[in-house]
Structures are given as C-alpha cells and as structure tokens.
C-alpha cells in the first residue's frame, strides 16, 4: 500500500508555518501599536516575495532530485549526494532548534527593535519589507531542505508522502496563528516549541544516522559493497561497517508501514550497522550537552530536584556496582574487575558524601563539597575508561592480532553463553550488546557526573546542602484544616480568577497578541 502521509513532513511544515506567522504577526502588531498601519502593505509584500521565492527554490531542488521519476544520480554518486543532503538537513534543523531555544526568549523584543530603528528613516519601508522577507524566507528555505530529507526516504513513501501533510501543516499552522491573534486560542508557545523541538531532534538524529548509512554504501568508510553494487557479507567488513542485528523478519522497515514510518521519523533501521548506531546516539549526546549548557541557570535554581535525583541515582549506582563486583569476583577477568571495583568504590563514597545522614561525622561535613567535585570528575574518568575498554573489546572481537576478555557491563543479566554466541552474517550479538551497554554508560554515567557537580555547587563550607525553602501559606490553610476546607479554599480561588477573566474578556485581541508575542 502506497503511503501518502508523512508525520515528519506535517510537524515540520506546521512548526515553520507557525514561526513565520508569528514573525508577521509581531511586526503587524507593532505597526498598529505605533500608528503606522500605512506600512502594512510593505510587510505583505515581503511575505509574498518570501513565499514565492521559497516555492520556486523548492520546485527547482525537486527537479534536481527527480526528472520524470528518473534519478539524475546513479551508483555511488547517488549515495554521496543523498548522504550530504541528509547531513545538511540535519545541520540546519539542529541550528534552527538551538537558535529558537537560545534567541527565542528575546525574539519579540529584538524584532520590534529592528523595526523601530529604521521606521522613520529614509528608505524605512524598503528596509521593513526586506527584513520581513529575510525572516520568512529563512523559514521557507528550512522547510524546503527538511522536506527534501523526508522525500528522500522511499521507505516512508518518498515524495508521494509529502504534499498532503505539507498542505495540512500549512493550513493548521495558519489557523492556529489566526486564532491566537484574534484572542480565541491560548497556546503555551514555549511548551509547543519545546515539544516539537524534541520531535525534530529525534528526526534530525535519524537523518544523521541515515546520512552515514548512505556514505557507507558509497564505500567511504571501507568496503561495504563490491564492484557490482552488491553488499559484502557482514563478516567480511570492518567491525564498524558490520550489521549489529537483523529484525527484518518482524519489523521490516521497507515492507512494514509502521516501521517504515519509524525509519522516517526516528531513523529506525532493521539492519543497523555499528557506525549508524554510534552516530545516532552521539548526536543525542551532543544535543543533551548543548541543552544542559543552555539551561544551566534553570538547572542550578532547581536545588531540591537536583538533590532528589542525585540521592536516587547514587543508590542505583551503588546497587548496580555491587552486583557487578560480585559477578566479577566469581568470574575474574582483568577488565571486569577494574571497572566494577572502581565503580563500587566510587559509588560507596558517593553514598557517604551525598546522604545527609552521614553529616554526623565531622570529616564528611568538612570535605563534602570537595569530595563531590572530585567524584564528578571521577565519573567522567570512569566513562572514558568504560568507553576505551568497550571499543577495545569491539575491535578485538574477531581479530587474530589482539584479544580481550568478555565483559558486557550492564547486560550481565543475560546468559554469557548467549552473549558470546558465534557471529553470523546477519547479527553480532556480542557487539550489539556491547554497543547497548556503552550507550547506557555514556548517558547514565554522564548525566550522573554532571548532576553530581551541580549538587556540589550548593554545598556550603559547613557541608550542608542549600535546599530551596518551602513556603507554606498558613493564612489560607492552617494545620487544622481538613479536606473540606481545602476544597472550599480552592473553589473560592477559582471563582475569583473566573471573575477576573470574565471582566477582561473585552481585551481578547490584545491578550492574543501578547500570547503570540511571548516567543
């Protein structure tokens, strides 16, 4: 059955349309506020030219890809071209998401400032038109590039699956923007863009993984296909080009519509290679690091949540390390003993210097802050050590020049006879499990190390953690109030808010403009 609807295309067009409408709405609202509505036509000229230019470029790029359903690129050139397009699309999408999160908070103020600075100067109307043109044209070009990436995925319907969701996304985006500016819809713009950003990050991660797959097929990273274009047996490739496993029997990404959609949205592969797996989660790790840096102020202000997370996390770490240490002692191998011993000792120190119970010991209070900073760096060192050991084990898996003992880290719950099962041309159980274990280590140990450092920043010189103060308004609800009193108090507050909202209903247009301008 032919797929005609791509969810990825719908979300992309919806988001970009709403962004473009907000740009136009903010400028038009500002002109109305300063009494310069005579310049509105120049805004509309800028919008029209930007839309026309975006459509023209989209058609031109579509012709480059397909001419009467015949691809202009064949062989390795096709793989290289598609791989580069996927990387460009992923890069632009990442830049757009990060820019919106970083600069979006002051977007309205900056945009109005640009308009105000040239409004009454010579050539101000041309500047206004050009500025709106650039803002809308940027959204249009982003949409075109993203849709090219979606249209290149034949497993999810290819170009046939783009027009319908594209038109629907355009209509819904315009409708939502109109309702917002009319004051008929209250939309939490920040929450909307955060949710769609996470969806687009997953889509961009899939594009990155897909790009490296295309470059693999072009033999950029060593032998993958022979001279006739046929895939080389997985056992004969380098380990990073080898297939991790095969789920074609149940979850085929070509014949199964659902998993075809998962491939288009999130980069799912029924026969992933190690390079695809590495690039996919490396992209997620990069985005996680960027977001942690961007929101570091908000994270540091949530002191109680940080403390709660660390206390739960260090308990889990200690239990996992203890189980791993017992296993390593009963199955002694040098790599397992080093990792589990180091992790158990580190997590034991973490328990002592994290829980407030141990503050009764003077040396804990004296060195608590310093110890947590040191432990944060030790978790980073453990992560590097685990990464090095895992990569060494992967490289030596089928090599005659080196060897390392079997150790599968977080996956010790599985039988070793299954984990070390001989490799076939369709799956590498041991290497696949090592990749999964490494991914868990990177994210969990990485996050725990980061929050351990943040936890240390709120410990004072006496060793006490600076918890957030919890303010209880006893004037509203006293200690003797029962559930009936609580319900009455809540209902009374709701009634008061309802009257306040009703009294301000006549200002709905202004409320809509303010809500839309919160971007």
N, C-alpha and C positions, 0 to 999 in steps of 0.2 A: 504493500500500500504506500502510495506517494505521500510524503509529509509536506504539508503546505503551511505549517505554523511553527516558527522558531521562537521559543520563550526568550532566548537571549536577545534576538532582534527586537522583541516587544519591549523588554526592560531598557535596552539601550536607547531606542527612539523615545520612549516615554520620559526617561530622565533628561536626555538632551533637549527635548522639546520644552519641558518644564523649565529648565535652566534658561533657555532662550527667551521664553515668555516672561520670566522674572526680570531678565535684563531690560526688556522692552517696557515692562510694567513699572519698574523703578524709575526709569528715565521719564516716562509719560507722567507718572505721579508727581515727580519733582517739578516738571514744567508747569503742571496745573497748580502746584502749591505756590510757585513764584510768579504766577500770572503770565506765563509765556507760552500759552497754548497755540499761538500762531506758528510755533516751530514744530508742531506735531507732525506736519506733513513730511518734514525732513527726516524725522525718526522713521516714519513708514517707508520712505524711500530707501533708507539704509537697510531696513528689514527686508524689503522686496529684493534689493540687489543681492543681499547676502544669501537669501533663499535660492534665488535664481542661479547664482554662481555655484552654490553647493550642489544643486541638482545637476548642473552642467558637468561639473567635475566628477560627480558620481556616475553619470552616464558614460563619460569618457573612460574612466577606470574600468567600468563594466565591459566596455568594448575591448579594452586591452586584455582582459581576462578571457572573454568569450566572444567569438565572432561566428554567428550562425551555429552555435553549440559546438564549435571546434576550438580546442585549446590551442593558443598560439605557441605555448611552450611544451616541449616534449622531453622525455628522458630526464637526465639529471638537472637540466635547466629548469624544468617544471618544479622539481623538489626544492631546488635552491631558491627559486623565485617565491614559492609559497612559504618556505621557511622564513625568508626575510620579511615578507608581508606580515606573517603572524607575529614576528618579533617587533616590528614597527607598531602594529596594532596594540600589542600588549604594553609597549613602552608609552604610547600616547594615552592609553587607558589608565595606566598607573600614574602618569603625570597629572591627568585630569582629576583623579580621585584624591591624590595628595594635595594638589592645589586647592581643591574645593574645601578640604578639611582645614588647610592651613590659612588660606586667604579668605575663605567664605565668611568668617566671623566679621570682617570689616568690608565685605564686598559692597554693601549698600552705601556706606559712607565714602568709600573710595570712588565709586561710580558717580555719586552725586557731586563729589569734589571735582572730578574731571569735567563734568558738565558746567558747574558754576564758574570754574576758572576761565572758560572761553566763551561763556554765554553772551556777554555784552561786548565782546571784542570783534574786530573786523574779521570776516570770514567765519564767525562762530557757527553759522548754520551748516557750513560745509564740514567743519570740524565735528559737529554733532552727528551729522549723517555718517561720516567716515568712522567715528568711534563706535556707533551702533552697528555699522556694517562689520567692523572687525570682530566685535563681540559675538554677533550672531553667526558670522562666517566661521569663526573658530568652532562653535558648537556644530555647525553643519559639516565641516571637514572631519571632526572627530567622529560624527555619526557615520559618514561615508567609509572611513577607514575601519571602524568597528564592524560595519555590515559586510565589508569585503572579507574580513576574517570569518564571520558567520557564514557567508555564502560559499566560502571555500570548503566547508565541511560537508562533503557529499553524504556522510553517514546520517546527518540530521536533515537531509532534504536539499542541501545546496541552495542555489539561488531561488529555487521554486518555493522555499520556505520563508523567504524574506518579505515579499510585497505585502501580504495580508497582515502580519504582525506589525510591519512598519507603518502601514496606514492606521491601524487601530491604536498604536502607540502615539502617533501624531494627534489623532482625534482626542484620545483620553487626556494627553498632556495639555492640549489647548483648553479642553473643557474644565479640567481641574484649575488651571490658571485663571480662567474667566470667573469661575465660582469663587475663587479666593479673592479676587479683586472686587467682586460685587458684594463681598461680605457674607456670602451664602455658605461658605465652607471654611472651617477652621482646620488647617493642616499644620501639624508639627513638622515644619520644613527640615529642621536639623535631624529629627528622627528618621524622616523619609530618606534624606540623602545618605544617612549613616547605613540604613538597611540596604538601600540599592548599591551603596559602595561595597558592602561585603559581598553581595551577589556578583558585582562586576570584578572584584578581586579574585573570586573563585574562577570566573570566566577568563580573566587575564592569566591566571596560573595555568589553566588548561591550554591557552594559546602558546605560552612559553614552552610547555611540555610538547605540544604538537609541533612547534617550530623545530625543536631539536630532533624530533622523530623524522621530520622531512629532511633535515640535513644529514641524519644518519643514513637515510635511504639514498642520499647522493654520495655516500661513502666519504663524507667529510671527517668522520671520526674512526676511520679504519674500515676494513672490509665488512660490508653489510649485504651487498648484492653482487652477483657475478656479472660477467660481461654481457650476458643475455638479459639482465634485469631481473633475474630470479633471486629470491632471498637465500643467503647462505645458511646452512644448518646452524642453529643456535650454539651448539657445542664447539663449532669451529671459529666463532667470533671471539673478539676480546670480551672480557667479563662485563664491561660497561655497555657493550652492544648486545649482550645476551638477553634472552627472554626470561623474566622473573617467574612467570606462571602463565597458564592459559585458561581462560574462562569462556572460551568460545562455545563450549557445549551448552552452557546455561545462560550466559549473559553476553551474547554476541553483539558487538557494537555496530555491526553492519546490518544484520537481519532483524534484530530486536529493536522495535521502535523506542521503547523506554530507555534502553541503554545507549541507543543512538543519540537520544536527547541528552543523556548524562554526559556523553562524549562532547557534545556541542557546548553544554553549559559549563561543565566542571573538568573536562579533559580526561574523562574515564577512558581506559584502554583495556581491551580484553586480553591483549598480549603485551603488557608494558615491558620496556627494557629498563635496565638499571639507570641509564642516563636520563630517561624520561622521569623516572621516579625521583632521582636526585634533583633535577632542575625544578620539578613541580614543588617539592617541599622546600627547596632553597628559596624559591620565590616567596612562599608563605613566610619563611623565617625572616626574609628581608623586609616584607611588609609589616610583620609583627614588630621588628626592631624600630622601623620608622614611626609606627603608631605609638609605641612606648615612649619614644623620644618626644614626639609632638605633644602627647598628653601627660608628660611627666609632672607638670604642675598639678593637674587634677588628681593624678595617682598619689602624689605626696600629700595632698589635702585629705584623702580618704584614709586616715590613720587607723581607724578601728577595723576597716575591711582588710587593710594590709596585715595587721596583726592576726586577725582571724585566719586569713589564708595561710600565713607562714606556720601557724601552730598546727593546722590540719595537715599541711603539706609535709612538714618535718616529721610528723608522726608516721605518715605513709612512707616517707623515705626510710625511716629507721626500720620499720617492719619489713619493707622490701629488701633492704640491705642485709638484715638479719637472716631472712630466708635464703638469700643468695649466698651469704657467708657459710651457712650450714651446708648448703649444697656443694660449695667449693671445697669445704673440708672433707666431705665424703667422696668427692670426685676431684682430687687435687690436680690442678693444671696451673701453670705459672700465670697465664693471663687472667683466669677467673679469680685466683687468689689475690692478685694485685688490685683488681677493680673492686671486688666485693669487700675486701678488708679496708681499703681506702674509703669506700662509701659508707661502710658501717661505722668506722671511727669518726668520720666527718659528721654523719647524721647524729651520732651519740653526743658529740659536742654541741650540735645544733639543738638537741632537746634540752640540754643543760642551760645553754645561754639564750633560749627562746622563751621557755615557760617561766612565768613569774614565781612559781613555787620555789625555784632554786635561788631566789634573791636572798634567802635567809643566810646563804653562805657569802661571806664578805668578798672573797676573791671573784665570785660570779658578778656581783654588783660592780666591782672595781674595773673589770675587764670586759663587761658585757658588750659595750659598743664596739670596742676594738676587735673583739672576737667575732662579732657578726660581720664586720667589714672583711676580715681575713677569710672567714668562711665563704663569703660571696665570691671572692677570687678563687678559693679552693674548688667551688662548684664549677667555675669556668675551667679550671685546670682539669678537673675530672671529666668534663665534657670533651676537652681536647684529647685527653688520654683515651677515652672510650672511642672517639672518632678514629684516632690513629690505629688502635688495636683492631677495630672493625674493618677498616679499609685494608689493613694488612691481611686479615683473615680472608677477605673477599678476593684479593689479588692472588693469594696462595692457594685458593680453594682447589683448583685443578692444575696447579703448576708443579713442575718437577724440580724447579730450582729453589723453592722455599716451602716451608710448611709451618703452620701454627696450630695449636690445639683447638678443638671445637669448644666454643663458648657462645651461647646465644642470649646472654644478658636477661632482658625482661621476659623472654619466652621460655624460661626453664620449666614452665608448667607442662609443656609438651614433651612427649617421649623422645629421647635422644635418637632412638632407632628410626623414628620418622623424620626428625630434623636433619639427620645425616644420610638420608636415603640417597642412593646414587642418582646423579643428574641424568635427565633425558633431553631430547631436542625441544621439548615443549615447556619444561619448567625446571627451575633450580630452587628446590625447596629451601636448602640451607641458605643460599644467598638472598632469597626473598625474605626469609625470616630475619636475617642479619640486617637487611635494609629497613624492615619494620622496627626492629629493636633500636637501630640507630636514629630513626625518626623520633621515636618516643624519647630517647635520651636527649636529643637536641632541643626539643620543645620543653619537656618537663624539667630537666636539669637547668636549661637556660632560663626558663621563667622563674624557677625556684631561686636560682642565684641572683637574678635581678631583684626579686622582691625581698630577698634577704638583705641586699644592700639598701633598699628603700627602708626596710624595717630598722636598720641600724641608724639611719638619719634622724629618727625620732626618739633615740635613747639619750637621756641626759647624762651629766657627769656622775650622778649617783647611781646609775644603772637602771633607773625607772623609765618605762616607756610612756611617752606623752600621748595618752589616749584622748580622743575627742570627748569634750564634755557633753553629757546627755542632759538636756534641759527639760524638766517636766513642769508644765504649767498647772500648778496645784490650784490656781484660782478658778480654773474651768472644771477640772476633775480632781477632787480630793481623794485621799486614801480610803475614805469610807463609801465612795460612790459604787453602786452596783451596776450591772449590765443595763438595767433600765435607765439609769441616769445617763450612762454613756450614750445610749441610743437617742435620748431626748436632746442631749447636747449636740450630737451630730446632725440631727434633723433640724434643730434651731439654726445651726450654722449654714446648712444647705438652703433653708428658707431665706436667710439674709442674703446669701450670694445670688439666689434666684431673683430677688427683688432688685438687686444691683444690676444684674444682667438685663433685666426687663427694662429698667429705666434708661439704659444706654443703647437700646435697640435702634434708635433713630440714627445712630452714628455707625451703621453697619458698613458703609462704604469705606470710611476711614479705618475701621478695625481691619477690614480685608486688606487694605493697602499696607498697614503696619505688619500684619501677619505675613504677607508675602515678602515684605522688605527685611524680615528677620534673617534672611540668608546672609 
